[in-house]
Amino acid sequence: MTANPEQRFAIAKGLGEKTRGIVHVAKFFLALLVCLILLVPSFSFPGYAMPEGLVVQPDQGSSYWVLGDLYTIKAVGEQTGQAYGLVEIIVQPHNGTPPHIHSREDEAFYIQEGEVEFQLDKQTIVATAGTFLHSPKGQLHRYTNIGSKPAKMLCWVIPAGLEQFFAQVGVPVTARTTQPPKITPADIEKVTTTAPKYGLEIIPPPGELSK
């Protein structure tokens, strides 16, 4: 059946109106989708909690002795949406960490007091108060307090998780003392056996590699 010009015009007009109607509906649903995307973070769902603001006073935080140094956890992943953990570290003179590599997180350090020697791969830096250092995951690094007094620094782990390692291997501090407890072989073994669970590789001293 062949449509005459009037019929073809009516058909085209109907299709045009139908198309415009579809476009209007599509625009409505697109706007609704944008609103939902913007509003979803303000709702609470089971198993999901938006992180709240956090204030930690100078004398607050869980503290642990970790191989002779004092680690105070200022922020854990549950408080930062797993974005980072923050630890305050007081490093005793001539103490620090062995060379090690993180496979899961970056580490960043801000020196507040003292002189701390850092090794970042083949680069060695003496960091004093005000120095900031960033060590990406996969980089061999270590630090040692080369001064005669305790050094103090902040350590960020990004994303969070490693702060739980310090809590697991450390000795809880019940009362602040100036003298750290004696390091025992059991303390060292606990660190070396727990480290792999956190994707942490501790590089033994050269003399131990041949054993």
C-alpha positions as CSV (number, residue, x, y, z in Angstrom):
1,M,0.0,0.0,0.0
2,T,1.4,3.4,-1.0
3,A,1.0,6.3,1.3
4,N,0.0,9.7,-0.2
5,P,2.0,12.8,0.8
6,E,-0.5,13.7,3.6
7,Q,-0.2,10.2,5.0
8,R,3.6,10.3,4.8
9,F,3.7,13.6,6.6
10,A,1.5,12.3,9.4
11,I,3.7,9.2,9.8
12,A,6.8,11.3,9.9
13,K,5.2,13.7,12.4
14,G,4.2,10.8,14.6
15,L,7.7,9.3,14.5
16,G,9.2,12.7,15.4
17,E,7.0,13.1,18.4
18,K,7.7,9.6,19.5
19,T,11.4,10.2,19.1
20,R,11.2,13.4,21.1
21,G,9.3,11.6,23.8
22,I,12.0,8.9,24.0
23,V,14.7,11.7,24.2
24,H,12.8,13.4,27.1
25,V,12.5,10.1,29.0
26,A,16.2,9.4,28.4
27,K,17.2,12.8,29.7
28,F,15.0,12.3,32.8
29,F,16.6,9.0,33.7
30,L,20.1,10.4,33.0
31,A,19.4,13.3,35.4
32,L,18.0,10.8,38.0
33,L,21.2,8.7,37.7
34,V,23.4,11.7,38.2
35,C,21.4,12.7,41.4
36,L,21.7,9.1,42.7
37,I,25.5,9.1,42.2
38,L,25.8,12.4,44.0
39,L,23.5,11.3,46.9
40,V,24.7,7.8,47.5
41,P,27.7,8.8,49.7
42,S,25.3,10.5,52.1
43,F,23.4,7.2,52.8
44,S,24.5,4.4,55.1
45,F,24.4,0.8,53.9
46,P,25.0,-2.4,55.9
47,G,28.7,-3.1,55.9
48,Y,29.7,0.4,54.8
49,A,30.5,3.3,57.0
50,M,31.7,6.7,56.0
51,P,34.9,7.7,57.9
52,E,34.3,10.5,60.4
53,G,36.6,13.4,61.4
54,L,39.4,12.4,63.7
55,V,41.2,14.3,66.4
56,V,44.0,12.6,68.3
57,Q,45.6,14.5,71.2
58,P,49.4,14.3,71.9
59,D,49.0,11.8,74.7
60,Q,46.5,9.6,72.8
61,G,47.1,6.5,70.7
62,S,48.0,2.8,71.3
63,S,51.8,2.5,72.0
64,Y,54.0,-0.5,71.4
65,W,57.7,-1.3,71.8
66,V,58.9,-2.7,68.5
67,L,62.5,-4.0,68.7
68,G,63.5,-1.3,71.1
69,D,61.7,1.6,69.5
70,L,58.4,3.2,70.6
71,Y,55.6,3.1,68.1
72,T,52.4,5.0,68.8
73,I,49.5,4.4,66.4
74,K,47.7,7.7,65.8
75,A,45.3,6.6,63.0
76,V,44.2,3.2,61.8
77,G,42.5,2.2,58.6
78,E,39.1,2.0,60.1
79,Q,39.3,5.7,60.9
80,T,40.6,6.8,57.5
81,G,38.5,4.7,55.1
82,Q,41.6,2.5,54.7
83,A,43.3,5.4,52.9
84,Y,46.3,5.4,55.3
85,G,47.6,4.6,58.8
86,L,49.7,7.0,60.8
87,V,52.3,6.0,63.4
88,E,54.5,8.2,65.6
89,I,57.9,6.5,66.0
90,I,60.6,7.3,68.6
91,V,63.8,5.7,67.5
92,Q,66.5,5.0,70.1
93,P,70.1,6.1,69.4
94,H,71.9,3.7,67.0
95,N,68.6,1.7,66.5
96,G,66.2,1.5,63.6
97,T,65.1,-1.1,61.0
98,P,66.9,-3.6,58.9
99,P,66.7,-3.2,55.1
100,H,63.2,-4.3,53.9
101,I,60.8,-4.1,51.1
102,H,57.0,-3.5,51.2
103,S,54.9,-5.1,48.5
104,R,51.5,-3.6,49.5
105,E,52.0,0.0,50.6
106,D,54.0,3.1,50.2
107,E,55.7,4.6,53.3
108,A,56.2,8.3,54.0
109,F,58.3,9.8,56.8
110,Y,58.4,13.3,58.4
111,I,61.3,13.9,60.8
112,Q,60.4,15.9,63.9
113,E,63.5,15.6,66.1
114,G,67.0,14.1,65.7
115,E,69.1,12.8,62.9
116,V,68.0,9.7,61.0
117,E,70.0,8.0,58.3
118,F,67.8,6.6,55.5
119,Q,68.7,4.3,52.7
120,L,66.4,4.4,49.7
121,D,67.7,1.8,47.3
122,K,71.3,2.9,46.7
123,Q,70.7,6.5,48.0
124,T,71.6,7.4,51.6
125,I,70.2,10.5,53.2
126,V,70.8,12.0,56.6
127,A,67.3,13.4,57.5
128,T,67.0,16.1,60.2
129,A,64.0,17.9,61.6
130,G,61.7,19.1,58.9
131,T,62.8,16.5,56.3
132,F,60.1,14.5,54.4
133,L,60.8,11.2,52.6
134,H,58.5,9.0,50.5
135,S,59.4,5.4,49.8
136,P,57.1,3.7,47.2
137,K,56.3,0.0,47.5
138,G,58.9,-2.2,46.1
139,Q,61.8,0.0,47.1
140,L,64.5,-1.3,49.4
141,H,64.8,1.0,52.4
142,R,65.9,1.2,56.0
143,Y,66.6,3.8,58.6
144,T,68.9,4.3,61.7
145,N,69.1,6.9,64.3
146,I,72.7,8.1,64.1
147,G,72.3,10.7,66.8
148,S,73.1,10.4,70.5
149,K,69.5,11.2,71.5
150,P,66.1,9.6,70.6
151,A,64.8,10.7,67.2
152,K,61.1,11.3,66.6
153,M,59.2,11.0,63.3
154,L,55.8,10.4,61.8
155,C,55.3,7.5,59.5
156,W,52.4,7.1,57.0
157,V,51.5,3.8,55.5
158,I,49.5,4.1,52.3
159,P,47.0,2.4,52.1
160,A,46.4,1.4,55.7
161,G,47.1,-2.1,57.1
162,L,50.8,-2.1,58.1
163,E,49.9,-0.3,61.4
164,Q,48.3,-3.5,62.5
165,F,51.7,-5.3,61.9
166,F,53.4,-3.0,64.5
167,A,50.6,-3.7,67.0
168,Q,50.9,-7.5,66.4
169,V,54.6,-7.8,66.8
170,G,55.1,-5.1,69.4
171,V,54.9,-5.2,73.2
172,P,52.0,-3.1,74.5
173,V,53.1,-0.1,76.6
174,T,51.1,0.1,79.8
175,A,53.1,3.0,81.3
176,R,55.4,5.4,79.5
177,T,59.0,4.8,80.5
178,T,62.2,6.2,79.1
179,Q,64.0,2.9,78.8
180,P,62.8,0.3,76.2
181,P,62.6,-3.4,77.2
182,K,65.5,-5.6,76.3
183,I,65.2,-7.2,72.8
184,T,65.0,-10.9,72.9
185,P,65.5,-13.6,70.2
186,A,61.7,-14.3,70.6
187,D,61.0,-10.6,69.6
188,I,63.1,-10.9,66.5
189,E,61.6,-14.2,65.5
190,K,58.1,-12.8,65.9
191,V,58.9,-10.0,63.6
192,T,60.5,-12.2,60.9
193,T,57.7,-14.8,61.0
194,T,54.9,-12.2,61.0
195,A,56.3,-9.9,58.3
196,P,55.4,-12.1,55.2
197,K,51.7,-12.0,56.3
198,Y,51.8,-8.3,55.6
199,G,53.7,-8.5,52.3
200,L,56.9,-7.3,54.1
201,E,60.3,-8.8,53.1
202,I,63.1,-8.3,55.6
203,I,66.5,-8.5,54.0
204,P,69.0,-10.2,56.3
205,P,72.5,-8.8,57.0
206,P,75.1,-10.0,54.4
207,G,76.7,-12.3,57.0
208,E,73.5,-14.2,57.4
209,L,72.9,-14.8,53.7
210,S,75.7,-17.4,53.6
211,K,74.3,-19.4,56.5
